[in-house]
Amino acid sequence: MKVGIAGCSRQKMEESLSWALGHTSEEQRLKLYGEPFVAACAESGIDYLDITGEPEFMERMRAKYHEQAVDRKSLVVSSCGFDSVPAEFGIPGVPLKRPAVHWEDAVNSWAVKIPSSDAVLVRRTLATVAENPDGLPTASKHQEQSLKQWTDIKPKAPAQPSGGFHRGSFQQDGPSQEEIDNSSFSMVFVGRGFKDASKVPPGKKQQPDTEIITRVTGPEIGYVTTPIILVQAVLLVLKNRDKLPKGGVWTPGVAFGTAKQWLVV
């Protein structure tokens, strides 16, 4: 991908870019330089996708630009990467409140709550689904987007798992190709409910009688899975724009929730 930058002094621009990339984190760069891109797209009616996993940025962009994006038919979607598309595959479902560390019988392992953007995105998607039971208006004037569930997900078998946590050995240069090749992820969804919900008395608490376990697996999350998901999201927008929400600042689960072209490999 090529990026064009204009300025009066090539030397000063190179020095400034070098300093910014070396002295600011992704979160800082996003706060400083991300909003102008979102604002320009929302104003111009251009679709915008990114891979940020920064909840504060996403919530702020929705609060400031959602109405304008709807009006100008600009589709703005963040977290189009490992954060947080795999987590959104669990929709529809109601996340259970769990301790930060708890034993999960379904996977026979300890589970640790990770402070990522996944929970924020999933809650936003669930709220949108609940608030729009009939779906959202699409770019096509003749139909509405259903928000029922993800469909037709085709995960490939995972790569061999990596060797575990590195004890005290963090590095600045990123992983080697061998480390990338030997890394993978597996995300487990545990759904509990009822075979026949119509037989459950309203307002009465009752233990679920059905459990469904689903796994989403893939290769290394940052350098492999995230680019694949982003490219798939771009292709979805290019090929199915008339079937997606006509505009607004949405989560991946809302924007792409019923698309049938996802292929996570």
Secondary structure, DSSP 4 states (H G I P E B T S, - for coil): -------S-HHHHHHHHHHHHHH--HHHHIIIIIHHHHHHHHHHT--EE-----HHHHHHHHHHHHHHHHHHT-EEE---BTTBHHHHTT-S--PPP--SEEEETTTTEEEE---SSHHHHHHHHHHHHHH-TT-EEBSSTT-EE--S------PPPPPPP-----SS---SS---HHHHHT-EEEEEEEEEE-S-GGGSPTT------EEEEEEEEEE-IIIIIHHHHHHHHHHHHHHHGGGSBSSEEE-HHHHSTT-S-----
